[in-house]
Amino acid sequence: MLEDFLGIQALNVMNRERFNAAKKGGRKVLLLPHCSRKYIDSRCKAIFDPSIPTYICQHCSPDCLINQAVTLVEERGYDVYVILGGSCVPKILASRRYEAVVGGVWNRTHVRLSSYEAVWDPCSRSSTPKEWLRKHLV
């Protein structure tokens, strides 16, 4: 786990300049794990799109981590995908040419992304989406 963290930090440093340039006008995407939803059952009103596959947040709960993250970054021009795991990432990245990619952490699943600035572990609940996203993305 420490090795993965150090690898991610090295990629962040190497790609920081490119990521910051993309944040100013390029196509950006935030990938979040579905386990960050407040409810993982029918109480969550997110619509599942099997063609990607992703959940589309319906903003049903103000204290849901996904709702908070989606609200914050969509107004800043990010596309957001709430996905089931890392196997969805190549399909999403192939569908559009993103210049900046930010990913959440999926239980130690290692997903190689072309460029990202930072990785938030929403499953740990160590910081709120607003705190983390404001520090790293906006």
Chimera marker file (.cmm) of the C-alpha trace (Angstrom):
<marker_set name="trace">
<marker id="1" x="0.000" y="0.000" z="0.000" r="1" g="1" b="0" radius="0.5"/>
<marker id="2" x="2.854" y="2.405" z="0.798" r="1" g="1" b="0" radius="0.5"/>
<marker id="3" x="4.464" y="1.526" z="-2.528" r="1" g="1" b="0" radius="0.5"/>
<marker id="4" x="1.220" y="2.411" z="-4.362" r="1" g="1" b="0" radius="0.5"/>
<marker id="5" x="0.980" y="5.701" z="-2.464" r="1" g="1" b="0" radius="0.5"/>
<marker id="6" x="4.562" y="6.645" z="-3.315" r="1" g="1" b="0" radius="0.5"/>
<marker id="7" x="4.004" y="5.726" z="-6.960" r="1" g="1" b="0" radius="0.5"/>
<marker id="8" x="0.921" y="7.920" z="-7.105" r="1" g="1" b="0" radius="0.5"/>
<marker id="9" x="2.766" y="10.831" z="-5.510" r="1" g="1" b="0" radius="0.5"/>
<marker id="10" x="5.616" y="10.479" z="-8.024" r="1" g="1" b="0" radius="0.5"/>
<marker id="11" x="3.108" y="10.602" z="-10.900" r="1" g="1" b="0" radius="0.5"/>
<marker id="12" x="1.475" y="13.638" z="-9.314" r="1" g="1" b="0" radius="0.5"/>
<marker id="13" x="4.784" y="15.519" z="-9.189" r="1" g="1" b="0" radius="0.5"/>
<marker id="14" x="5.703" y="14.548" z="-12.755" r="1" g="1" b="0" radius="0.5"/>
<marker id="15" x="2.298" y="15.590" z="-14.136" r="1" g="1" b="0" radius="0.5"/>
<marker id="16" x="1.568" y="18.650" z="-11.962" r="1" g="1" b="0" radius="0.5"/>
<marker id="17" x="2.419" y="21.259" z="-14.602" r="1" g="1" b="0" radius="0.5"/>
<marker id="18" x="0.472" y="19.484" z="-17.331" r="1" g="1" b="0" radius="0.5"/>
<marker id="19" x="-2.505" y="18.972" z="-15.016" r="1" g="1" b="0" radius="0.5"/>
<marker id="20" x="-2.577" y="22.615" z="-13.915" r="1" g="1" b="0" radius="0.5"/>
<marker id="21" x="-2.531" y="23.741" z="-17.562" r="1" g="1" b="0" radius="0.5"/>
<marker id="22" x="-5.443" y="21.417" z="-18.335" r="1" g="1" b="0" radius="0.5"/>
<marker id="23" x="-7.413" y="22.711" z="-15.355" r="1" g="1" b="0" radius="0.5"/>
<marker id="24" x="-7.481" y="26.150" z="-16.981" r="1" g="1" b="0" radius="0.5"/>
<marker id="25" x="-9.318" y="25.111" z="-20.119" r="1" g="1" b="0" radius="0.5"/>
<marker id="26" x="-8.805" y="21.497" z="-21.019" r="1" g="1" b="0" radius="0.5"/>
<marker id="27" x="-11.220" y="18.615" z="-20.729" r="1" g="1" b="0" radius="0.5"/>
<marker id="28" x="-11.208" y="17.316" z="-17.136" r="1" g="1" b="0" radius="0.5"/>
<marker id="29" x="-12.691" y="14.265" z="-15.463" r="1" g="1" b="0" radius="0.5"/>
<marker id="30" x="-13.176" y="13.121" z="-11.872" r="1" g="1" b="0" radius="0.5"/>
<marker id="31" x="-13.603" y="9.374" z="-11.280" r="1" g="1" b="0" radius="0.5"/>
<marker id="32" x="-15.200" y="8.385" z="-7.983" r="1" g="1" b="0" radius="0.5"/>
<marker id="33" x="-15.914" y="4.979" z="-6.436" r="1" g="1" b="0" radius="0.5"/>
<marker id="34" x="-19.591" y="4.196" z="-5.974" r="1" g="1" b="0" radius="0.5"/>
<marker id="35" x="-18.906" y="3.088" z="-2.383" r="1" g="1" b="0" radius="0.5"/>
<marker id="36" x="-18.701" y="6.772" z="-1.461" r="1" g="1" b="0" radius="0.5"/>
<marker id="37" x="-22.437" y="7.167" z="-1.920" r="1" g="1" b="0" radius="0.5"/>
<marker id="38" x="-24.322" y="7.751" z="1.325" r="1" g="1" b="0" radius="0.5"/>
<marker id="39" x="-26.611" y="4.845" z="0.535" r="1" g="1" b="0" radius="0.5"/>
<marker id="40" x="-25.651" y="1.805" z="-1.515" r="1" g="1" b="0" radius="0.5"/>
<marker id="41" x="-29.259" y="0.629" z="-1.777" r="1" g="1" b="0" radius="0.5"/>
<marker id="42" x="-32.545" y="1.950" z="-3.213" r="1" g="1" b="0" radius="0.5"/>
<marker id="43" x="-32.415" y="5.033" z="-0.983" r="1" g="1" b="0" radius="0.5"/>
<marker id="44" x="-29.756" y="6.387" z="-3.312" r="1" g="1" b="0" radius="0.5"/>
<marker id="45" x="-31.624" y="7.914" z="-6.263" r="1" g="1" b="0" radius="0.5"/>
<marker id="46" x="-28.607" y="7.932" z="-8.594" r="1" g="1" b="0" radius="0.5"/>
<marker id="47" x="-29.442" y="6.625" z="-12.055" r="1" g="1" b="0" radius="0.5"/>
<marker id="48" x="-27.236" y="3.811" z="-13.290" r="1" g="1" b="0" radius="0.5"/>
<marker id="49" x="-26.081" y="4.033" z="-16.914" r="1" g="1" b="0" radius="0.5"/>
<marker id="50" x="-24.894" y="0.547" z="-17.910" r="1" g="1" b="0" radius="0.5"/>
<marker id="51" x="-23.417" y="1.760" z="-21.207" r="1" g="1" b="0" radius="0.5"/>
<marker id="52" x="-20.452" y="3.387" z="-19.421" r="1" g="1" b="0" radius="0.5"/>
<marker id="53" x="-21.105" y="2.025" z="-16.576" r="1" g="1" b="0" radius="0.5"/>
<marker id="54" x="-21.579" y="4.892" z="-14.128" r="1" g="1" b="0" radius="0.5"/>
<marker id="55" x="-24.036" y="6.289" z="-11.641" r="1" g="1" b="0" radius="0.5"/>
<marker id="56" x="-25.476" y="9.735" z="-12.381" r="1" g="1" b="0" radius="0.5"/>
<marker id="57" x="-25.982" y="11.627" z="-9.138" r="1" g="1" b="0" radius="0.5"/>
<marker id="58" x="-29.486" y="12.997" z="-8.578" r="1" g="1" b="0" radius="0.5"/>
<marker id="59" x="-28.424" y="15.102" z="-5.561" r="1" g="1" b="0" radius="0.5"/>
<marker id="60" x="-30.880" y="13.341" z="-3.251" r="1" g="1" b="0" radius="0.5"/>
<marker id="61" x="-28.928" y="13.786" z="-0.027" r="1" g="1" b="0" radius="0.5"/>
<marker id="62" x="-26.998" y="16.950" z="0.930" r="1" g="1" b="0" radius="0.5"/>
<marker id="63" x="-24.612" y="15.021" z="3.209" r="1" g="1" b="0" radius="0.5"/>
<marker id="64" x="-23.698" y="12.400" z="0.584" r="1" g="1" b="0" radius="0.5"/>
<marker id="65" x="-19.998" y="12.527" z="-0.346" r="1" g="1" b="0" radius="0.5"/>
<marker id="66" x="-20.778" y="11.962" z="-4.022" r="1" g="1" b="0" radius="0.5"/>
<marker id="67" x="-23.380" y="14.743" z="-4.099" r="1" g="1" b="0" radius="0.5"/>
<marker id="68" x="-20.921" y="17.163" z="-2.516" r="1" g="1" b="0" radius="0.5"/>
<marker id="69" x="-18.121" y="16.228" z="-4.908" r="1" g="1" b="0" radius="0.5"/>
<marker id="70" x="-20.307" y="16.330" z="-8.020" r="1" g="1" b="0" radius="0.5"/>
<marker id="71" x="-21.802" y="19.688" z="-7.068" r="1" g="1" b="0" radius="0.5"/>
<marker id="72" x="-18.388" y="21.216" z="-6.481" r="1" g="1" b="0" radius="0.5"/>
<marker id="73" x="-16.571" y="20.024" z="-9.596" r="1" g="1" b="0" radius="0.5"/>
<marker id="74" x="-19.300" y="20.087" z="-12.239" r="1" g="1" b="0" radius="0.5"/>
<marker id="75" x="-19.645" y="23.841" z="-11.864" r="1" g="1" b="0" radius="0.5"/>
<marker id="76" x="-15.911" y="24.033" z="-12.575" r="1" g="1" b="0" radius="0.5"/>
<marker id="77" x="-16.146" y="22.102" z="-15.816" r="1" g="1" b="0" radius="0.5"/>
<marker id="78" x="-15.301" y="18.545" z="-14.752" r="1" g="1" b="0" radius="0.5"/>
<marker id="79" x="-17.102" y="15.505" z="-16.088" r="1" g="1" b="0" radius="0.5"/>
<marker id="80" x="-17.850" y="13.131" z="-13.227" r="1" g="1" b="0" radius="0.5"/>
<marker id="81" x="-18.189" y="9.361" z="-13.279" r="1" g="1" b="0" radius="0.5"/>
<marker id="82" x="-19.259" y="7.392" z="-10.220" r="1" g="1" b="0" radius="0.5"/>
<marker id="83" x="-18.026" y="3.957" z="-11.161" r="1" g="1" b="0" radius="0.5"/>
<marker id="84" x="-18.023" y="0.424" z="-9.842" r="1" g="1" b="0" radius="0.5"/>
<marker id="85" x="-14.291" y="-0.165" z="-10.209" r="1" g="1" b="0" radius="0.5"/>
<marker id="86" x="-11.133" y="0.347" z="-12.166" r="1" g="1" b="0" radius="0.5"/>
<marker id="87" x="-12.157" y="-1.844" z="-15.089" r="1" g="1" b="0" radius="0.5"/>
<marker id="88" x="-14.496" y="0.969" z="-16.252" r="1" g="1" b="0" radius="0.5"/>
<marker id="89" x="-11.685" y="3.520" z="-16.540" r="1" g="1" b="0" radius="0.5"/>
<marker id="90" x="-10.240" y="2.577" z="-19.962" r="1" g="1" b="0" radius="0.5"/>
<marker id="91" x="-13.697" y="2.784" z="-21.573" r="1" g="1" b="0" radius="0.5"/>
<marker id="92" x="-14.362" y="6.197" z="-20.020" r="1" g="1" b="0" radius="0.5"/>
<marker id="93" x="-10.982" y="7.586" z="-21.035" r="1" g="1" b="0" radius="0.5"/>
<marker id="94" x="-11.376" y="6.217" z="-24.569" r="1" g="1" b="0" radius="0.5"/>
<marker id="95" x="-14.784" y="7.869" z="-24.960" r="1" g="1" b="0" radius="0.5"/>
<marker id="96" x="-13.376" y="11.401" z="-24.682" r="1" g="1" b="0" radius="0.5"/>
<marker id="97" x="-9.914" y="12.848" z="-24.781" r="1" g="1" b="0" radius="0.5"/>
<marker id="98" x="-9.346" y="14.115" z="-21.268" r="1" g="1" b="0" radius="0.5"/>
<marker id="99" x="-6.357" y="16.292" z="-20.530" r="1" g="1" b="0" radius="0.5"/>
<marker id="100" x="-6.714" y="15.995" z="-16.756" r="1" g="1" b="0" radius="0.5"/>
<marker id="101" x="-7.848" y="12.887" z="-14.919" r="1" g="1" b="0" radius="0.5"/>
<marker id="102" x="-8.407" y="12.656" z="-11.187" r="1" g="1" b="0" radius="0.5"/>
<marker id="103" x="-9.278" y="9.334" z="-9.623" r="1" g="1" b="0" radius="0.5"/>
<marker id="104" x="-10.564" y="8.066" z="-6.328" r="1" g="1" b="0" radius="0.5"/>
<marker id="105" x="-9.135" y="4.926" z="-4.740" r="1" g="1" b="0" radius="0.5"/>
<marker id="106" x="-10.778" y="1.552" z="-5.060" r="1" g="1" b="0" radius="0.5"/>
<marker id="107" x="-9.621" y="-0.707" z="-2.225" r="1" g="1" b="0" radius="0.5"/>
<marker id="108" x="-5.984" y="-0.900" z="-3.360" r="1" g="1" b="0" radius="0.5"/>
<marker id="109" x="-6.965" y="-1.496" z="-6.977" r="1" g="1" b="0" radius="0.5"/>
<marker id="110" x="-4.172" y="-0.093" z="-9.096" r="1" g="1" b="0" radius="0.5"/>
<marker id="111" x="-5.433" y="1.758" z="-12.147" r="1" g="1" b="0" radius="0.5"/>
<marker id="112" x="-2.962" y="3.447" z="-14.467" r="1" g="1" b="0" radius="0.5"/>
<marker id="113" x="-4.205" y="6.825" z="-15.632" r="1" g="1" b="0" radius="0.5"/>
<marker id="114" x="-2.511" y="9.031" z="-18.180" r="1" g="1" b="0" radius="0.5"/>
<marker id="115" x="-2.323" y="12.103" z="-15.969" r="1" g="1" b="0" radius="0.5"/>
<marker id="116" x="-3.677" y="13.051" z="-12.623" r="1" g="1" b="0" radius="0.5"/>
<marker id="117" x="-2.886" y="15.456" z="-9.890" r="1" g="1" b="0" radius="0.5"/>
<marker id="118" x="-4.029" y="13.704" z="-6.743" r="1" g="1" b="0" radius="0.5"/>
<marker id="119" x="-5.954" y="10.748" z="-5.430" r="1" g="1" b="0" radius="0.5"/>
<marker id="120" x="-8.683" y="11.087" z="-2.830" r="1" g="1" b="0" radius="0.5"/>
<marker id="121" x="-9.626" y="8.046" z="-0.787" r="1" g="1" b="0" radius="0.5"/>
<marker id="122" x="-13.307" y="8.734" z="-0.084" r="1" g="1" b="0" radius="0.5"/>
<marker id="123" x="-13.730" y="5.284" z="1.435" r="1" g="1" b="0" radius="0.5"/>
<marker id="124" x="-11.476" y="6.305" z="4.322" r="1" g="1" b="0" radius="0.5"/>
<marker id="125" x="-13.732" y="9.283" z="5.182" r="1" g="1" b="0" radius="0.5"/>
<marker id="126" x="-10.568" y="11.086" z="6.350" r="1" g="1" b="0" radius="0.5"/>
<marker id="127" x="-11.582" y="14.380" z="4.777" r="1" g="1" b="0" radius="0.5"/>
<marker id="128" x="-14.722" y="15.793" z="3.276" r="1" g="1" b="0" radius="0.5"/>
<marker id="129" x="-14.988" y="16.057" z="-0.497" r="1" g="1" b="0" radius="0.5"/>
<marker id="130" x="-15.157" y="19.846" z="-0.251" r="1" g="1" b="0" radius="0.5"/>
<marker id="131" x="-11.902" y="20.039" z="1.734" r="1" g="1" b="0" radius="0.5"/>
<marker id="132" x="-10.028" y="17.667" z="-0.543" r="1" g="1" b="0" radius="0.5"/>
<marker id="133" x="-11.409" y="18.950" z="-3.847" r="1" g="1" b="0" radius="0.5"/>
<marker id="134" x="-10.810" y="22.588" z="-2.966" r="1" g="1" b="0" radius="0.5"/>
<marker id="135" x="-7.215" y="21.791" z="-2.070" r="1" g="1" b="0" radius="0.5"/>
<marker id="136" x="-6.443" y="19.716" z="-5.163" r="1" g="1" b="0" radius="0.5"/>
<marker id="137" x="-8.808" y="20.591" z="-7.992" r="1" g="1" b="0" radius="0.5"/>
<marker id="138" x="-10.275" y="24.049" z="-7.769" r="1" g="1" b="0" radius="0.5"/>
<link id1="1" id2="2" r="1" g="1" b="0" radius="0.2"/>
<link id1="2" id2="3" r="1" g="1" b="0" radius="0.2"/>
<link id1="3" id2="4" r="1" g="1" b="0" radius="0.2"/>
<link id1="4" id2="5" r="1" g="1" b="0" radius="0.2"/>
<link id1="5" id2="6" r="1" g="1" b="0" radius="0.2"/>
<link id1="6" id2="7" r="1" g="1" b="0" radius="0.2"/>
<link id1="7" id2="8" r="1" g="1" b="0" radius="0.2"/>
<link id1="8" id2="9" r="1" g="1" b="0" radius="0.2"/>
<link id1="9" id2="10" r="1" g="1" b="0" radius="0.2"/>
<link id1="10" id2="11" r="1" g="1" b="0" radius="0.2"/>
<link id1="11" id2="12" r="1" g="1" b="0" radius="0.2"/>
<link id1="12" id2="13" r="1" g="1" b="0" radius="0.2"/>
<link id1="13" id2="14" r="1" g="1" b="0" radius="0.2"/>
<link id1="14" id2="15" r="1" g="1" b="0" radius="0.2"/>
<link id1="15" id2="16" r="1" g="1" b="0" radius="0.2"/>
<link id1="16" id2="17" r="1" g="1" b="0" radius="0.2"/>
<link id1="17" id2="18" r="1" g="1" b="0" radius="0.2"/>
<link id1="18" id2="19" r="1" g="1" b="0" radius="0.2"/>
<link id1="19" id2="20" r="1" g="1" b="0" radius="0.2"/>
<link id1="20" id2="21" r="1" g="1" b="0" radius="0.2"/>
<link id1="21" id2="22" r="1" g="1" b="0" radius="0.2"/>
<link id1="22" id2="23" r="1" g="1" b="0" radius="0.2"/>
<link id1="23" id2="24" r="1" g="1" b="0" radius="0.2"/>
<link id1="24" id2="25" r="1" g="1" b="0" radius="0.2"/>
<link id1="25" id2="26" r="1" g="1" b="0" radius="0.2"/>
<link id1="26" id2="27" r="1" g="1" b="0" radius="0.2"/>
<link id1="27" id2="28" r="1" g="1" b="0" radius="0.2"/>
<link id1="28" id2="29" r="1" g="1" b="0" radius="0.2"/>
<link id1="29" id2="30" r="1" g="1" b="0" radius="0.2"/>
<link id1="30" id2="31" r="1" g="1" b="0" radius="0.2"/>
<link id1="31" id2="32" r="1" g="1" b="0" radius="0.2"/>
<link id1="32" id2="33" r="1" g="1" b="0" radius="0.2"/>
<link id1="33" id2="34" r="1" g="1" b="0" radius="0.2"/>
<link id1="34" id2="35" r="1" g="1" b="0" radius="0.2"/>
<link id1="35" id2="36" r="1" g="1" b="0" radius="0.2"/>
<link id1="36" id2="37" r="1" g="1" b="0" radius="0.2"/>
<link id1="37" id2="38" r="1" g="1" b="0" radius="0.2"/>
<link id1="38" id2="39" r="1" g="1" b="0" radius="0.2"/>
<link id1="39" id2="40" r="1" g="1" b="0" radius="0.2"/>
<link id1="40" id2="41" r="1" g="1" b="0" radius="0.2"/>
<link id1="41" id2="42" r="1" g="1" b="0" radius="0.2"/>
<link id1="42" id2="43" r="1" g="1" b="0" radius="0.2"/>
<link id1="43" id2="44" r="1" g="1" b="0" radius="0.2"/>
<link id1="44" id2="45" r="1" g="1" b="0" radius="0.2"/>
<link id1="45" id2="46" r="1" g="1" b="0" radius="0.2"/>
<link id1="46" id2="47" r="1" g="1" b="0" radius="0.2"/>
<link id1="47" id2="48" r="1" g="1" b="0" radius="0.2"/>
<link id1="48" id2="49" r="1" g="1" b="0" radius="0.2"/>
<link id1="49" id2="50" r="1" g="1" b="0" radius="0.2"/>
<link id1="50" id2="51" r="1" g="1" b="0" radius="0.2"/>
<link id1="51" id2="52" r="1" g="1" b="0" radius="0.2"/>
<link id1="52" id2="53" r="1" g="1" b="0" radius="0.2"/>
<link id1="53" id2="54" r="1" g="1" b="0" radius="0.2"/>
<link id1="54" id2="55" r="1" g="1" b="0" radius="0.2"/>
<link id1="55" id2="56" r="1" g="1" b="0" radius="0.2"/>
<link id1="56" id2="57" r="1" g="1" b="0" radius="0.2"/>
<link id1="57" id2="58" r="1" g="1" b="0" radius="0.2"/>
<link id1="58" id2="59" r="1" g="1" b="0" radius="0.2"/>
<link id1="59" id2="60" r="1" g="1" b="0" radius="0.2"/>
<link id1="60" id2="61" r="1" g="1" b="0" radius="0.2"/>
<link id1="61" id2="62" r="1" g="1" b="0" radius="0.2"/>
<link id1="62" id2="63" r="1" g="1" b="0" radius="0.2"/>
<link id1="63" id2="64" r="1" g="1" b="0" radius="0.2"/>
<link id1="64" id2="65" r="1" g="1" b="0" radius="0.2"/>
<link id1="65" id2="66" r="1" g="1" b="0" radius="0.2"/>
<link id1="66" id2="67" r="1" g="1" b="0" radius="0.2"/>
<link id1="67" id2="68" r="1" g="1" b="0" radius="0.2"/>
<link id1="68" id2="69" r="1" g="1" b="0" radius="0.2"/>
<link id1="69" id2="70" r="1" g="1" b="0" radius="0.2"/>
<link id1="70" id2="71" r="1" g="1" b="0" radius="0.2"/>
<link id1="71" id2="72" r="1" g="1" b="0" radius="0.2"/>
<link id1="72" id2="73" r="1" g="1" b="0" radius="0.2"/>
<link id1="73" id2="74" r="1" g="1" b="0" radius="0.2"/>
<link id1="74" id2="75" r="1" g="1" b="0" radius="0.2"/>
<link id1="75" id2="76" r="1" g="1" b="0" radius="0.2"/>
<link id1="76" id2="77" r="1" g="1" b="0" radius="0.2"/>
<link id1="77" id2="78" r="1" g="1" b="0" radius="0.2"/>
<link id1="78" id2="79" r="1" g="1" b="0" radius="0.2"/>
<link id1="79" id2="80" r="1" g="1" b="0" radius="0.2"/>
<link id1="80" id2="81" r="1" g="1" b="0" radius="0.2"/>
<link id1="81" id2="82" r="1" g="1" b="0" radius="0.2"/>
<link id1="82" id2="83" r="1" g="1" b="0" radius="0.2"/>
<link id1="83" id2="84" r="1" g="1" b="0" radius="0.2"/>
<link id1="84" id2="85" r="1" g="1" b="0" radius="0.2"/>
<link id1="85" id2="86" r="1" g="1" b="0" radius="0.2"/>
<link id1="86" id2="87" r="1" g="1" b="0" radius="0.2"/>
<link id1="87" id2="88" r="1" g="1" b="0" radius="0.2"/>
<link id1="88" id2="89" r="1" g="1" b="0" radius="0.2"/>
<link id1="89" id2="90" r="1" g="1" b="0" radius="0.2"/>
<link id1="90" id2="91" r="1" g="1" b="0" radius="0.2"/>
<link id1="91" id2="92" r="1" g="1" b="0" radius="0.2"/>
<link id1="92" id2="93" r="1" g="1" b="0" radius="0.2"/>
<link id1="93" id2="94" r="1" g="1" b="0" radius="0.2"/>
<link id1="94" id2="95" r="1" g="1" b="0" radius="0.2"/>
<link id1="95" id2="96" r="1" g="1" b="0" radius="0.2"/>
<link id1="96" id2="97" r="1" g="1" b="0" radius="0.2"/>
<link id1="97" id2="98" r="1" g="1" b="0" radius="0.2"/>
<link id1="98" id2="99" r="1" g="1" b="0" radius="0.2"/>
<link id1="99" id2="100" r="1" g="1" b="0" radius="0.2"/>
<link id1="100" id2="101" r="1" g="1" b="0" radius="0.2"/>
<link id1="101" id2="102" r="1" g="1" b="0" radius="0.2"/>
<link id1="102" id2="103" r="1" g="1" b="0" radius="0.2"/>
<link id1="103" id2="104" r="1" g="1" b="0" radius="0.2"/>
<link id1="104" id2="105" r="1" g="1" b="0" radius="0.2"/>
<link id1="105" id2="106" r="1" g="1" b="0" radius="0.2"/>
<link id1="106" id2="107" r="1" g="1" b="0" radius="0.2"/>
<link id1="107" id2="108" r="1" g="1" b="0" radius="0.2"/>
<link id1="108" id2="109" r="1" g="1" b="0" radius="0.2"/>
<link id1="109" id2="110" r="1" g="1" b="0" radius="0.2"/>
<link id1="110" id2="111" r="1" g="1" b="0" radius="0.2"/>
<link id1="111" id2="112" r="1" g="1" b="0" radius="0.2"/>
<link id1="112" id2="113" r="1" g="1" b="0" radius="0.2"/>
<link id1="113" id2="114" r="1" g="1" b="0" radius="0.2"/>
<link id1="114" id2="115" r="1" g="1" b="0" radius="0.2"/>
<link id1="115" id2="116" r="1" g="1" b="0" radius="0.2"/>
<link id1="116" id2="117" r="1" g="1" b="0" radius="0.2"/>
<link id1="117" id2="118" r="1" g="1" b="0" radius="0.2"/>
<link id1="118" id2="119" r="1" g="1" b="0" radius="0.2"/>
<link id1="119" id2="120" r="1" g="1" b="0" radius="0.2"/>
<link id1="120" id2="121" r="1" g="1" b="0" radius="0.2"/>
<link id1="121" id2="122" r="1" g="1" b="0" radius="0.2"/>
<link id1="122" id2="123" r="1" g="1" b="0" radius="0.2"/>
<link id1="123" id2="124" r="1" g="1" b="0" radius="0.2"/>
<link id1="124" id2="125" r="1" g="1" b="0" radius="0.2"/>
<link id1="125" id2="126" r="1" g="1" b="0" radius="0.2"/>
<link id1="126" id2="127" r="1" g="1" b="0" radius="0.2"/>
<link id1="127" id2="128" r="1" g="1" b="0" radius="0.2"/>
<link id1="128" id2="129" r="1" g="1" b="0" radius="0.2"/>
<link id1="129" id2="130" r="1" g="1" b="0" radius="0.2"/>
<link id1="130" id2="131" r="1" g="1" b="0" radius="0.2"/>
<link id1="131" id2="132" r="1" g="1" b="0" radius="0.2"/>
<link id1="132" id2="133" r="1" g="1" b="0" radius="0.2"/>
<link id1="133" id2="134" r="1" g="1" b="0" radius="0.2"/>
<link id1="134" id2="135" r="1" g="1" b="0" radius="0.2"/>
<link id1="135" id2="136" r="1" g="1" b="0" radius="0.2"/>
<link id1="136" id2="137" r="1" g="1" b="0" radius="0.2"/>
<link id1="137" id2="138" r="1" g="1" b="0" radius="0.2"/>
</marker_set>
